[in-house]
Amino acid sequence: MGEGRIPVFDLNGEVLREIKPPKVFSETIFPDLILRAFLSSLSKGFQPKGTDKMAGNRRVARSLGTGRGISRVPRISGTLRAAKVSMAVGGRRAHPPKAEKKIVERINKKEKRKAIRSALAACANPSLVSARGHVINGIKHVPLVLTNELEEISRTKDVREILRKLGAWKDVERCKRRWRKIRAGKGKMRGRKRKKAKGPLIIISEDRGILKAARNIPGVDVCVDRNLNCRVLAPGGKPGRLTIWCEESIKRIDKLFGGLT
């Protein structure tokens, strides 16, 4: 294997040829910038929440004034029960959540593109991939590059067999073991009882069947190269995800996200 070159494997795990790595793999890695881009992307999925502006105020109440030895809070007519104030039973909240609160974290376009290039470079660094928790023992190369025939796979059993031949199935088994663990806290009551570990990311240039074939394998995600972002490249904001590339995608990644800056 040539120095600094990346081998291209066929679907049986045999080396066909070598290609020159894209310039983006030489990008400087900025973990803080990757985390910022991840949080910015994550915040766009948050749902605004807030209370009804009339909550706790739908009562006919007025102050009785001074001279009675009681505080001047609004009181329900005919009684001494306080209403419409935050310290009263059944009253309004003091500082309720507001629907107009700014929950989206903005990020500059150049920062976002820089973060994506940095995350791509981290995916080509075996030490960072291993530090992220991926099992890379037995994997033939990091990152893995396959021929474009991978995009045409339409059966899950075929994808599973390819991952075994490339040595990436151990990482899928790690994701399976993680699925058995139950989340701590109230998230169990809110539709997210178990945490899902992230395994290999398959990057393609065009979906010709691989998306449906791989979507039922634990931890495995499939993404078209033009849609890459820090949420799929660095889940949780931590760079170094194990990636499997189609040859066409790795050849045009510099054109999509630019070279060195």
PyMOL commands that set and color helices and strands:
alter all, ss='L'
color gray80, all
select helices_A, chain A and resi 23-26+31-43+109-123+126-131+148-152+156-166+169-179+186-189+210-214+225-227+230-233+235-237+247-251+253-257
alter helices_A, ss='H'
color red, helices_A
select strands_A, chain A and resi 6-9+15-19+61-62+75-76+144-146+201-204+221-224+243-246
alter strands_A, ss='S'
color yellow, strands_A
deselect
rebuild
show_as cartoon
